[in-house]
Amino acid sequence: MNISYYITLVLTVFTLPAHSWDPSQFRKPSDSELKKKLSGLQYEVTQKEGTERPFKNEYESNKKEGIYVDIVSGEPLFSSFDKYDSGTGWPSFKKPLDSKFIVTKTDTSLFGQRTEVRSKFGDSHLGHVFDDGPAPLNKRFCMNSASLRFISKENLQKEGYGEYAKLFGK
């Protein structure tokens, strides 16, 4: 390898953002802005605690490597490394990518008591977490595809999530 390769490598590493997603730079759009930005289903799920149909959603069968972010705020939420097929028809994850972007709260709206999962800064309804997931944590974060946006490992740097590229050997 020549010296220019190493210079490029060093410059690339030192110009990566310290934090991919900065909460101080996020302002939640108004309700009317969200209605324009999101599809009807995305709005219903994220803002009105809706649920999309099982097996008929964008990410349930996605096998690509990358991360899932909040469709409203862009908060990094889950990694493809923690995604698994739960058989429920919704994308399911063993754990969050970074728990500081996840908020849980008690949901008594349907079938007794469940634990709702929301994004911390976007306050988007994402889905629910259950205690029937794989070991060792036994958690199943059952999410709505409509509340997520997938960023492939190839696009992490370009989309401002460069710090997560290291998860995929980049």
Stockholm file with secondary structure:
# STOCKHOLM 1.0

chainA/1-170         MNISYYITLVLTVFTLPAHSWDPSQFRKPSDSELKKKLSGLQYEVTQKEGTERPFKNEYESNKKEGIYVDIVSGEPLFSSFDKYDSGTGWPSFKKPLDSKFIVTKTDTSLFGQRTEVRSKFGDSHLGHVFDDGPAPLNKRFCMNSASLRFISKENLQKEGYGEYAKLFGK
#=GR chainA/1-170 SS CCHHHHHHHHHHHHTSCSCSSCGGGCCCCCHHHHHHHSCHHHHHHHHHCCCCCTTCSSSTTCCCCEEEEETTTCCEEEEGGGEECCSSSSCEESSCSCGGGEEEEEECSSSSCEEEEEETTTCCEEEEEESCSCTTTTCEEEECGGGEEEEEGGGTTTTTCGGGGGGGTC
#=GC SS_cons         CCHHHHHHHHHHHHTSCSCSSCGGGCCCCCHHHHHHHSCHHHHHHHHHCCCCCTTCSSSTTCCCCEEEEETTTCCEEEEGGGEECCSSSSCEESSCSCGGGEEEEEECSSSSCEEEEEETTTCCEEEEEESCSCTTTTCEEEECGGGEEEEEGGGTTTTTCGGGGGGGTC
//
